[in-house]
Amino acid sequence: MITRGMREELARVTLTRKFAALTLRLWKKKERYDPTKLTVQAQ
């Protein structure tokens, strides 16, 4: 993100929000982390 021109502070916030959303989803659905279920965002 930083190499694409995003400020460091905004990159940290973005990654933290993504991690929090993933954690909340796994917690609510009582699932284990499975990296094959992740989608890759277009660059």
Residue, then its C-alpha position, 0 to 999 in steps of 0.5 A: m500500500i505504501t509503495r502505491g502511494m498511500r500514507e503510512e498512517l492510512a495503510r495501518v488503519t486500512l489493514t487494521r480494519k480488514f483484520a478486525a472485520l475478519t476476526l469478527r466474522l470468524w468469531k460470530k460464525k465460530e469458524r476456523y481461519d481458512p486462507t482458501k476462503l479469502t478473495v484476492q483484491a484487484q490491484 
